């Protein structure tokens, strides 16, 4: 018995005094191929680490790298950080209590960094420079990574892509910090970039600041971008100038099979699911829902909600579900309008085989309610609108809203072969006063209409 007890104490003593791996300190320039091994983890970057051209830095699965304040990992050469589901690689701050914006982030610069790969990595608490991960003139691959808790006082970006063509697959970009007077972006794509985005989720760009600027899930300018299979959600206003799921300027985009949901102006901010300006776009098989304009306090106009806003662009908009687009509530003021699709000065845009429903204006304590528009056409636009299901769009007081409204500046537009919610067709005071479907304005050629719902393959429509 004594021998057994003695053996137990010896074993406990061995465990109590088993050596713990010490931290491995790194800094400066890496000039030869190097591996950061799990056996030597965690690594602590006491100063910026630079990987020069022609050199490979390999980070093994399960490694943690902690960065001192105001330090970076800058790659002119190759970074291979290939984790796995059971061995995530972590790049984080060297703090007992972590705070966003403590270290600068990871930078890939130049074509010699294009062979870099990050898989199953977590990048957190970066953005002291305002950015989590930066791509400049390079084309790495980033997959199954989490980029979160990014930014400090200033403009903040989860990812910047400038003159680059990375492939971003199944990543989560979240909790990009918002501050007064500044703008926040989940993914920022500029300067002739050609990235491919597949299955990424952008979320958590929000905050209440009286003088904050706009918030963007994805911002695209002067680039060619494919976005498929992703989600943009939880982009909120709170006195921002505007909130956008995706903003596209002077670019060509293919936006397919994504979810743009829960984009909310909150306080006095207009909200957009997709915003096109002077661009060419294919927008197909997306769900665009719960886009809500900001409320107003006092005798003012509440803000509008937009599913898709297209200005001076050419777009093919087909097979989308666009619903629950709502104008802001006028608390003491006027209700905002809801627009499923707004077309402004577009030439040649096609709107085909979409479901556009439950778009509504905002309520109002003054009794001046917002208007719900399924499709709103103005400023010389002449789209083709065919084989859509357009129904149940209402004003803020629950009365019938507009299925399609046209201001007539381009003459009569073609909106034939649509289902308006009832076999009697759309309601028009003069030309179809017996129609029980959604209301239409003048300047619309709507005959013939569908007498049953068109059933695109992407959804079962219950009318």
Residue pairs with C-beta under 8 A, 6 or more apart in sequence:
21 39
21 40
21 41
23 42
23 43
23 44
23 66
24 36
24 40
24 41
24 42
24 43
24 44
25 43
25 44
25 46
26 36
26 43
26 44
26 45
26 46
26 49
27 45
27 46
27 47
27 48
27 49
27 71
28 47
28 48
28 49
28 50
29 49
29 50
29 52
30 49
30 50
30 51
30 52
30 55
30 57
30 77
31 52
31 55
32 55
33 55
33 56
33 57
33 58
34 55
34 56
34 57
34 58
35 57
35 58
35 59
35 60
36 43
36 57
36 58
36 59
36 60
36 63
36 65
37 60
37 63
38 60
38 61
38 62
38 63
38 87
41 60
41 62
41 63
41 64
42 63
42 64
42 65
42 66
43 63
43 64
43 65
43 66
44 65
44 66
44 67
44 68
44 94
45 65
45 66
45 67
45 68
45 71
45 73
45 94
45 103
46 68
46 71
47 68
47 71
48 71
48 72
48 73
48 74
48 104
49 71
49 72
49 73
49 74
50 74
50 76
51 57
51 73
51 74
51 75
51 76
51 77
51 78
51 79
51 113
52 76
52 77
53 76
53 77
53 110
53 112
54 77
54 112
55 77
55 78
56 77
56 78
56 79
56 80
57 75
57 77
57 78
57 79
57 80
58 80
58 81
59 65
59 79
59 80
59 81
59 82
59 89
60 87
60 89
61 82
61 83
61 84
61 86
61 87
61 88
61 89
61 120
62 83
62 87
62 88
62 89
63 89
63 90
64 89
64 90
64 92
65 73
65 89
65 90
65 91
65 92
66 92
66 93
66 94
67 73
67 91
67 92
67 93
67 94
67 102
67 103
67 104
67 126
68 94
68 103
69 93
69 94
69 102
69 103
69 128
70 103
70 104
70 128
71 103
71 104
72 103
72 104
72 105
72 106
72 107
72 129
73 79
73 91
73 105
73 106
73 107
74 106
74 107
74 109
75 106
75 107
75 108
75 109
75 113
75 116
76 109
76 110
76 112
76 113
77 112
77 113
78 112
78 113
78 115
78 116
79 106
79 108
79 113
79 116
79 117
79 118
79 140
80 116
80 117
81 89
81 117
81 118
81 119
81 121
82 89
82 117
82 118
82 119
82 120
83 89
83 119
83 120
83 121
84 119
84 120
85 120
87 120
88 120
88 121
88 122
89 118
89 120
89 121
89 122
90 121
90 122
90 124
91 106
91 121
91 122
91 123
91 124
91 126
92 98
92 122
92 123
92 124
92 125
93 99
93 102
93 103
93 124
93 125
93 126
94 102
94 103
95 102
95 125
98 124
98 125
98 149
99 125
100 125
100 127
100 149
100 150
100 151
100 152
100 175
100 177
101 125
101 126
101 127
101 128
101 150
101 151
101 152
101 153
101 156
101 177
102 125
102 126
102 128
103 125
103 126
103 128
104 126
104 127
104 128
104 129
104 131
105 123
105 126
105 127
105 128
105 129
105 131
105 132
105 133
105 134
105 150
106 123
106 126
106 132
106 133
106 134
107 131
107 133
107 134
107 136
108 116
108 133
108 134
108 135
108 136
108 138
108 140
108 164
109 134
109 136
109 137
109 138
110 136
110 137
110 138
111 137
111 138
111 139
113 138
113 140
114 138
114 139
114 140
115 140
116 138
116 140
116 141
117 140
117 141
117 142
118 140
118 141
118 142
118 143
118 145
119 141
119 142
119 143
119 144
119 145
120 143
120 144
120 145
121 145
121 146
122 145
122 146
122 148
123 132
123 133
123 145
123 146
123 147
123 148
124 146
124 147
124 148
124 149
125 149
125 150
126 132
126 133
126 150
127 150
127 151
127 152
127 156
127 157
127 176
127 177
128 152
130 151
130 152
130 154
130 155
130 156
130 157
131 150
131 156
131 157
131 158
131 159
131 160
132 147
132 150
132 157
132 158
132 159
132 173
132 176
133 142
133 147
133 158
133 159
133 160
134 159
134 160
134 162
135 159
135 160
135 161
135 162
135 164
135 166
135 193
136 160
136 162
136 163
136 164
137 162
137 163
137 164
138 164
138 166
139 164
139 165
139 166
139 167
140 166
141 166
141 167
141 169
142 166
142 167
142 168
142 169
142 171
143 167
143 168
143 169
143 170
143 171
144 169
144 170
144 171
145 171
145 172
146 171
146 172
146 174
147 158
147 159
147 171
147 172
147 173
147 174
148 172
148 173
148 174
148 175
148 204
149 175
149 177
150 156
150 157
150 158
150 175
150 176
150 177
151 157
151 176
151 177
151 179
151 184
152 177
152 179
153 179
153 182
154 179
154 182
155 182
155 183
155 184
155 185
156 176
156 177
156 178
156 179
156 182
156 183
156 184
156 185
157 176
157 184
157 185
157 187
157 188
158 173
158 174
158 176
158 185
158 186
158 187
158 202
159 168
159 173
159 186
159 187
159 188
160 188
160 190
161 187
161 188
161 189
161 190
161 193
161 195
161 223
162 190
162 191
162 193
163 191
163 192
163 193
164 193
164 194
164 195
165 193
165 194
165 195
165 196
166 195
166 196
167 195
167 196
167 198
168 187
168 195
168 196
168 197
168 198
168 200
169 198
169 199
169 200
170 198
170 199
170 200
171 200
171 201
172 200
172 201
172 203
173 186
173 187
173 200
173 201
173 202
173 203
174 186
174 201
174 202
174 203
174 204
175 204
176 184
176 185
176 186
176 204
176 205
177 184
177 207
178 184
178 205
178 206
178 207
178 209
178 212
178 215
178 238
178 240
179 207
179 209
179 212
180 209
180 210
180 211
180 212
181 209
181 211
181 212
181 213
182 212
182 213
183 212
183 213
183 214
183 215
183 216
184 205
184 215
184 216
185 205
185 215
185 216
185 218
185 219
186 202
186 203
186 205
186 216
186 217
186 218
186 232
186 235
187 197
187 200
187 202
187 217
187 218
187 219
188 216
188 219
189 195
189 218
189 219
189 220
189 221
189 223
189 225
190 219
190 220
190 221
190 222
190 223
191 221
191 222
191 223
192 222
192 223
193 223
193 224
193 225
194 223
194 224
194 225
195 223
195 225
195 226
196 225
196 226
197 218
197 225
197 226
197 227
197 228
197 230
198 228
198 229
198 230
199 228
199 229
199 230
200 230
200 231
201 230
201 231
201 232
201 233
202 217
202 218
202 230
202 231
202 232
202 233
202 235
203 217
203 231
203 232
203 233
203 234
203 235
204 234
205 215
205 216
205 217
205 234
205 235
205 236
206 215
206 234
206 235
206 236
206 237
206 238
206 266
207 236
207 238
208 238
208 239
208 266
208 267
209 238
209 239
209 240
210 239
211 239
212 238
212 239
212 240
212 241
213 240
213 241
214 240
214 241
214 242
214 243
214 244
215 235
215 236
215 237
215 240
215 242
215 243
215 244
216 235
216 243
216 244
216 246
216 247
217 232
217 233
217 235
217 244
217 245
217 246
217 260
217 263
218 227
218 232
218 245
218 246
218 247
219 244
219 246
219 247
220 246
220 247
220 248
220 249
220 251
220 253
221 249
221 250
221 251
222 249
222 250
222 251
223 251
223 252
224 251
224 252
224 253
225 251
225 252
225 253
225 254
226 253
226 254
226 256
227 246
227 253
227 254
227 255
227 256
227 258
228 254
228 255
228 256
228 257
228 258
229 256
229 257
229 258
230 258
230 259
231 258
231 259
231 260
231 261
232 245
232 246
232 258
232 259
232 260
232 261
232 263
233 259
233 260
233 261
233 262
233 263
234 262
235 243
235 244
235 245
235 262
235 263
235 264
236 243
236 263
236 264
236 265
236 266
237 243
237 264
237 265
237 266
237 267
237 268
237 269
237 271
237 294
238 266
238 267
238 269
239 266
239 267
239 268
239 269
240 265
240 269
241 269
242 265
242 269
242 270
242 271
242 272
243 263
243 264
243 265
243 269
243 270
243 271
243 272
244 263
244 271
244 272
244 275
245 260
245 263
245 272
245 273
245 274
245 288
245 291
246 253
246 255
246 260
246 273
246 274
246 275
247 272
247 275
247 277
248 274
248 275
248 276
248 277
248 279
248 281
249 277
249 278
249 279
250 277
250 278
250 279
251 279
251 280
252 279
252 280
252 281
253 276
253 279
253 280
253 281
253 282
254 281
254 282
255 274
255 281
255 282
255 283
255 284
255 286
256 282
256 283
256 284
256 285
256 286
257 284
257 285
257 286
258 286
258 287
259 286
259 287
259 289
260 273
260 274
260 286
260 287
260 288
260 289
260 291
261 287
261 288
261 289
261 290
262 290
263 271
263 272
263 273
263 290
263 291
263 292
264 271
264 290
264 291
264 292
264 294
265 271
265 292
265 293
265 294
265 295
265 303
265 305
265 328
266 294
266 295
267 294
267 295
267 297
268 294
268 295
268 296
268 300
268 302
268 303
268 328
269 293
269 294
269 303
270 293
270 294
270 303
270 304
270 305
270 306
270 336
271 291
271 292
271 293
271 294
271 303
271 304
271 305
271 306
272 291
272 306
272 309
273 288
273 291
273 306
273 307
273 308
273 322
273 325
274 283
274 286
274 288
274 307
274 308
274 309
275 306
275 309
276 308
276 309
276 310
276 311
276 313
276 315
277 311
277 312
277 313
278 311
278 312
278 313
279 313
279 314
279 315
280 313
280 314
280 315
281 310
281 313
281 314
281 315
281 316
281 317
282 315
282 316
283 308
283 315
283 316
283 317
283 318
283 320
284 316
284 317
284 318
284 319
284 320
285 319
285 320
285 458
286 320
286 321
287 320
287 321
288 307
288 308
288 320
288 321
288 322
288 323
288 325
289 321
289 322
289 323
289 324
289 325
290 324
290 326
291 305
291 306
291 307
291 324
291 325
291 326
292 305
292 325
292 326
292 328
293 302
293 303
293 304
293 305
293 326
293 327
293 328
293 336
293 337
293 338
293 362
294 302
294 303
294 328
294 336
295 302
295 303
295 328
295 329
295 330
295 331
295 362
296 302
296 303
296 328
296 329
296 330
296 331
296 332
296 333
296 334
296 336
297 331
297 332
297 333
298 332
298 333
299 332
299 333
299 366
300 330
300 333
300 334
301 330
301 333
301 334
301 336
302 327
302 328
302 329
302 330
302 331
302 333
302 334
302 335
302 336
302 362
302 364
302 370
303 327
303 328
303 336
304 327
304 328
304 336
304 337
304 338
304 339
304 370
305 325
305 326
305 327
305 328
305 336
305 337
305 338
305 339
306 325
306 339
306 342
307 322
307 325
307 339
307 340
307 341
307 356
307 359
308 315
308 317
308 320
308 322
308 340
308 341
308 342
309 339
309 341
309 342
309 344
310 317
310 341
310 342
310 343
310 344
310 346
310 349
311 344
311 345
311 346
312 344
312 345
312 346
313 346
313 349
314 346
314 347
314 348
314 349
315 346
315 349
315 350
316 349
316 350
316 352
317 341
317 349
317 350
317 351
317 352
317 354
318 350
318 351
318 352
318 353
318 354
319 352
319 353
319 354
319 456
319 457
319 458
320 354
320 355
321 354
321 355
321 458
321 459
322 340
322 341
322 354
322 355
322 356
322 357
322 359
323 340
323 355
323 356
323 357
323 358
323 359
324 358
324 359
325 338
325 339
325 340
325 358
325 359
325 360
326 338
326 359
326 360
326 361
326 362
327 335
327 336
327 337
327 338
327 360
327 361
327 362
327 370
327 371
327 372
327 396
328 335
328 336
328 362
328 370
329 335
329 336
329 362
329 363
329 364
330 336
330 362
330 363
330 364
330 365
330 366
330 368
330 369
330 370
331 365
332 365
332 366
333 364
333 365
333 366
333 368
334 364
334 366
334 368
334 370
335 361
335 362
335 363
335 364
335 368
335 369
335 370
335 396
336 361
336 362
336 370
337 361
337 362
337 370
337 371
337 372
337 373
338 359
338 360
338 361
338 362
338 370
338 371
338 372
338 373
338 393
338 401
339 359
339 373
339 376
340 356
340 359
340 373
340 374
340 375
340 393
341 351
341 356
341 374
341 375
341 376
342 373
342 375
342 376
342 378
343 349
343 351
343 375
343 376
343 377
343 378
343 381
343 383
344 378
344 379
344 381
345 378
345 379
345 380
345 381
346 381
346 382
346 383
347 380
347 381
347 382
348 382
348 383
349 381
349 383
349 384
350 383
350 384
350 386
351 375
351 383
351 384
351 385
351 386
351 388
352 384
352 385
352 386
352 387
352 388
353 386
353 387
353 388
353 454
353 456
354 388
354 389
354 456
355 388
355 389
355 456
355 459
355 461
356 374
356 375
356 388
356 389
356 390
356 391
356 393
356 403
357 374
357 389
357 390
357 391
357 392
357 393
358 392
358 393
358 394
359 372
359 373
359 374
359 393
359 394
359 401
360 370
360 372
360 393
360 394
360 395
360 396
360 401
361 369
361 370
361 371
361 372
361 394
361 395
361 396
361 401
362 369
362 370
362 396
363 369
363 370
363 396
363 397
364 370
364 396
367 397
369 395
369 396
369 397
370 395
370 396
371 395
371 396
371 401
371 402
372 393
372 394
372 395
372 396
372 401
372 402
373 393
373 401
373 402
373 404
373 405
374 390
374 391
374 393
374 401
374 402
374 403
374 404
374 438
375 383
375 385
375 390
375 403
375 404
375 405
375 415
376 402
376 404
376 405
377 383
377 404
377 405
377 406
377 407
377 410
377 413
378 406
378 407
378 409
379 407
379 409
380 409
380 410
381 409
381 410
381 413
382 410
382 411
382 413
383 413
384 413
384 414
385 404
385 413
385 414
385 415
385 418
386 414
386 415
386 416
386 417
386 418
387 417
387 418
387 450
387 454
387 456
388 418
388 419
388 454
389 418
389 419
389 421
389 453
389 454
389 461
389 463
390 403
390 404
390 418
390 419
390 420
390 421
390 437
390 438
391 403
391 419
391 420
391 421
391 437
391 438
391 463
392 421
392 438
393 400
393 401
393 402
393 403
393 438
394 400
394 401
395 401
400 427
400 438
400 439
401 438
401 439
402 438
402 439
402 440
402 441
403 418
403 420
403 421
403 426
403 437
403 438
403 439
403 440
404 413
404 415
404 426
404 438
404 440
404 441
404 444
404 446
405 440
405 441
406 412
406 413
406 441
406 442
406 443
406 444
407 443
408 442
408 443
411 443
412 443
412 444
412 445
413 443
413 444
413 445
414 445
415 440
415 444
415 445
415 446
416 445
416 446
416 447
416 448
416 449
417 448
417 449
417 450
417 454
418 446
418 449
418 450
418 454
419 437
419 449
419 450
419 451
419 452
419 453
419 454
419 463
420 426
420 435
420 437
420 438
420 440
420 446
420 449
421 436
421 437
421 438
421 463
422 435
422 436
422 437
423 451
423 452
424 432
424 434
424 435
424 436
424 437
425 432
425 435
425 437
425 446
425 447
425 449
426 432
426 435
426 437
426 438
426 439
426 440
426 446
426 449
427 433
427 435
427 436
427 437
427 438
427 439
427 440
428 435
428 439
428 440
428 441
428 442
428 446
432 446
437 449
440 446
453 461
453 463
454 461
455 461
